Amino acid sequence: MKIIDYNVSCSEEYSIDGYLSHYYNKEKLLFFDIETTGFIAKNSTLYLIGVLWYENGNLHLRQWFNDDGQCETELIESFT
């Protein structure tokens, strides 16, 4: 399993001001996504969880990647 972290300073190009920050405190927003190889648990594998959040003027992205196709349990445990 690989954990990948990116941090990006928020310039106008990466700004989340506007609609979201008008209705929500951007410091409390969290976006996440999961990727699987299919829709049926018996025949598919979780291979990626991604999380994006804003903190101290920066966007942070963390991804947990099941790079060998065998570490789904480790990925879930690491995410929680």
N, C-alpha and C positions, 0 to 999 in steps of 0.2 A: 504494500500500500504506500502511496505517496501522498503527502500533504503539501499543497502548493499555496503560498501566500503572496499576494500583491498588495501594495499600498500606493495610491495615486493621490497626489496633492490636487485638491479641487480648484481648478481654474474655471473660467466660463465654459470651456469645452466639456467639462465633466460636472457642471453645476446641477443640483437637484432642486434649485430654487424654482419658484413658480407654483404650479398646481399642488405638488406634494407638500412643499413647505408652507403653503398657504393654509392647508387643512391639518397638517400633522407637524409635530416637532421632529425635524429630520434626525435628531440625535436618538430618537426612539424607533426609527424605522429599521426593519430587518427584512431582507429579501432572501429567499432560499429556493433552490431548485434541486430536484433529484432526476437522475437519468438511469434508465434501465434498458435491458435488451428486449423487453416485451411487456405485455399486460397481464400475463398469467404467472403467478408466483412460482408455481411448480416448474415452469419451463424458462424462467428468465432470471437475470442477475442484476442486482444493483451495482452499477459501476462508477457512479459519481454523485456526490452531494456538494453543492456550491452554496456559499453564503456571502451576501454583500451587505455592508453596513457603513454608515457615516459616523465619523468620530474626529473631533478636533480639527476640522477643516480638511480631512482626508477621507477618501473612499477606501475601504478595505475589502478584499476578496479572499476568501479561503476556500479551497477545494480539496475534498478527500477523494482520491482516485484509486479504484480497484484495478491496479495496473496489470495484475497477473490473472484476473478473473476468478481467483480462489479466496480472496480475503474479504468477502462481503461482511462477515461477522465482525472482523477487526475494524472495518470501515465504520459500521454502525456504532460499535462501542467507542471508537475514537471521537465520533461526532457527538455522542451524548456526553 
